[in-house]
């Protein structure tokens, strides 16, 4: 009886090893960390959870947190399988910036979409470019997101400005800045393109709102990448979806990634990548932020933490891994 039981257990183990997902993946839930409900992170995270649940046959959920700074440590230690994070925040966590302990175990699994970010002002203010902000009341520090405070400094630097050249205003979060702009207690607020708060404020303010152009000799991706790795110039044109884009305007872009731990099992990592690769068109149709991304760019070399080893292998198989990717990987300081 004992011998038969051992053979039975061995057969089960062999069968599990021969399936697409390991027994580890089958037995565990895929938890995706995201920002609170109502955010793009939470919405897209829910879409990924549904995709993984449907295609991989595992239990998958999106778990909201106050912010990615809360769940990035949980990802590194394996308590949370994956999470959405910007290149700014994950890169800062990896290196131990913003007063955090370094998290060298973080890995990028895939790039999802670019977030477009910049300064916005009232349309009747006369402000048109970043250079026009000298001496103005400008939103600088964001208490809830130190990484965006660094982005604000980088944007001002493209016009040769620093926080010392403006009247600094600290806010709790992006919505507070937009409200202060609407109330007239702030001349320029930093925000992301496409969020509801900007659309609502633009409709409520006489003359609407206007995105400020990043222009001048240092208004280049090369300058931004050197100043704040992972950032780049993102040009936008007028669109009915954002009345504040009144002309062709250069803003800052940085990418949103699905981040995991380096200890994530390779078979599960590749299964997650395969599900997104095969399901990209439907995902982009169902979740608007992904429409700014492309399936062929899920391995884009804008990562500020190393890519997971299984991701590199997957991208090579799909022939989207480039010499630029190789050079970027070599630049990371690994534990």
C-alpha positions, 0 to 999 in steps of 0.5 A: 500500500505504501509503495503504491502511494509513492508511485501515485504521488510520483505520477501526479508530480510527473503529470504536473511538470508536463503541463504548461503551468507548474504546480506552483502556478496552478496552486497559487492565486495571481494577485495584481497590485494596483492603485485605488478603484477609479484609476487606470492602474486598477482598471487595467489591472482588473482586465489583466486579472480577468485575462489571466484567469480565463486563459491560464486557468488560475485564480487571479484578482486585482488588489487595490492599495494606496499606491505602488510604493505600498505594493512594490515591496510586497512584489519583491518578497513574493507576497504579491505576484505582479503590480502596475508601476511607472518607470519612475516609481519602480526605478526609484524603488529598485535603486532605493531612492526617495528614502526607500531601501533598495529593492534589487529583486524587482523585475519588469515583465512587460511594458503596457502603455505610456503615461503622458504628463506635463504642466497645465494652466488656465487658458486665459493666463497667457502662459503657453510654454514651460519657460513662461512659468518663471516667477509663477505659482507652480505645483512642485512637490507632490506628497503622495508621489515623490517620483512625480516631484522629480518629474516636475523638476525635470520638466522645469529643467528643460526650460532652464528653470529650477524650483528656485525660479518659481513660487513653489506650491506643495499639494497632497496629490494631482487632484488637489493641484487641478482644484487649486488651478481651477480656484485660481490659487495656482498658476500651473498644475502638473497632471496626466493627460486624459484624466477626468479631473482635467476634463471637468476643470477645463469645462468649468474654467472660463477659457478652459485649460491649456497644456504648456509646451516643453520647448527650447534647446533642452526639450529633448528625449536625450536631456530628459533620459539623462536627467530622469531615466525612463522619461521622454518627449511625447508630442500630442495634437489637438483632439476632441477627447482633451480640449486643453490640447489647443495646438501641437504640444510636447509633453513628458512621457514615461511608461507603465509596466507590469512589475514582478519579482525576479523569483517569479517562476519562468513558466508562469512569467512566460504564460502571462506574457503569452496571454497578453501577447495573444489577447492584446487587441481585445485588451486595447479595445476594452481598456482605453489606456492600452490603446496608446501602447502596442503589442510589439512594444511590450519589451520596449527598452524604457525599463528602469529595472531589469527585465525578468529573465523569462521576459527576455527569452520571450521577447527574443522568441518574438523577435522584438528584443533589440541591441538597445535592450541589450545595452540597457540591461548591461547598465543595471547595477545588480545585487 
